[in-house]
């Protein structure tokens, strides 16, 4: 498990959240304004996605 932090424009937050959720197994984003109030900080707890063959092997154990 690892954490991803992204600082972006508020309008990009949804697109970034969706893109990271596609690439990793993520929890819900924690969202906070930056100190200057012009951007958004997104924090995700994530895990690498298992390849289908790896998932099948784990299920068989």
Helices and strands as residue ranges (DSSP letters): E 2-8, G 10-12, H 13-23, E 24-26, E 30-33, E 40-48, H 52-60
